[in-house]
Amino acid sequence: MTALRTPEPDEAEILTQLCLRSKAVWGYDAAFMTACRPALTVAVADWQQSDIQVAVDDGKIVGVAQVVYQGDAAELDKLFVDPDALGGGIGRRLFGWSVETALNRGAKVMTIDADPGAADFYRRLGAVDDGMVASTVVPGRFLPRLKLDLANVPPH
Ligand SMILES: CC(C)(COP(=O)(O)OP(=O)(O)OC[C@H]1O[C@@H](n2cnc3c(N)ncnc32)[C@H](O)[C@@H]1OP(=O)(O)O)[C@@H](O)C(=O)NCCC(=O)NCCS
């Protein structure tokens, strides 16, 4: 049974390692993974600057989501599921938590700069395409930006 909870700041390194393991499922090479490391690092300061949630299965953290805010816009900064737990509904649950949390914060829209491999997952969950954005990690790489209009999210 998977439970969601707020992690503790002393779990930051566990979350960073989870993000790196999860990102690697798309088959990126070592140089790319090294370049991604700063963007995938969860820092203690994040607890002051964002909302974070983990999914836990049998005591093990198997997924993490992080939402950041700018004005009345939320951004899904991280959503990573452990490679051993993919396809089991954890991504959907953490996405649902992210939407609910952004709504509770008064956000009107949630944006996602998606890994190309994950873009269809977000479309499946109701996000729509909103152009392409330059990667902050690799010059010349572009990522699909998706957005979810939070005014149109049905209550659950
Ligand atoms: C993208 C990710 C978060 C999805 O998590 P997950 O737990 O495997 O997804 P779920 O099991 O909750 O899937 C929910 C639905 O989305 C679909 N789905 C999941 N991943 C998908 C993908 N990559 N492409 C298309 N559809 C996908 C599932 O089939 C399921 O559909 P259904 O409701 O018809 O059964 C996960 O694959 C992941 O962590 N990937 C690696 C890291 C990553 O790229 N994260 C996103 C960064 S932007």
The ligand as a Gaussian input file, in Angstrom:
#p B3LYP/6-31G(d) Opt

LIG

0 1
 C        6.659000       9.931000     -15.909000
 C        6.503000       9.145000     -14.608000
 C        6.525000      10.118000     -13.436000
 C        5.168000       8.381000     -14.622000
 O        5.007000       7.731000     -13.379000
 P        4.305000       6.271000     -13.262000
 O        4.109000       5.994000     -11.821000
 O        5.093000       5.290000     -14.037000
 O        2.922000       6.550000     -13.993000
 P        1.478000       5.937000     -13.603000
 O        1.643000       4.480000     -13.378000
 O        0.867000       6.736000     -12.520000
 O        0.682000       6.185000     -14.969000
 C       -0.513000       6.948000     -15.091000
 C       -1.006000       6.850000     -16.522000
 O       -0.038000       7.447000     -17.402000
 C        0.414000       6.478000     -18.354000
 N        1.866000       6.687000     -18.509000
 C        2.809000       6.558000     -17.567000
 N        4.025000       6.900000     -18.061000
 C        3.814000       7.222000     -19.346000
 C        4.674000       7.665000     -20.384000
 N        5.998000       7.825000     -20.181000
 N        4.125000       7.937000     -21.599000
 C        2.806000       7.788000     -21.802000
 N        1.931000       7.375000     -20.851000
 C        2.440000       7.099000     -19.632000
 C        0.135000       5.130000     -17.727000
 O       -0.002000       4.134000     -18.719000
 C       -1.154000       5.411000     -17.001000
 O       -2.199000       5.411000     -17.927000
 P       -3.638000       4.695000     -17.598000
 O       -4.299000       5.605000     -16.609000
 O       -4.294000       4.639000     -18.906000
 O       -3.329000       3.362000     -17.014000
 C        7.610000       8.076000     -14.493000
 O        7.690000       7.362000     -15.706000
 C        9.008000       8.613000     -14.192000
 O        9.340000       8.914000     -13.051000
 N        9.849000       8.682000     -15.238000
 C       11.265000       8.980000     -15.121000
 C       11.528000      10.362000     -14.606000
 C       10.856000      11.453000     -15.386000
 O       11.097000      11.641000     -16.561000
 N       10.029000      12.229000     -14.670000
 C        9.329000      13.338000     -15.248000
 C       10.209000      14.526000     -15.308000
 S        9.417000      15.861000     -16.220000

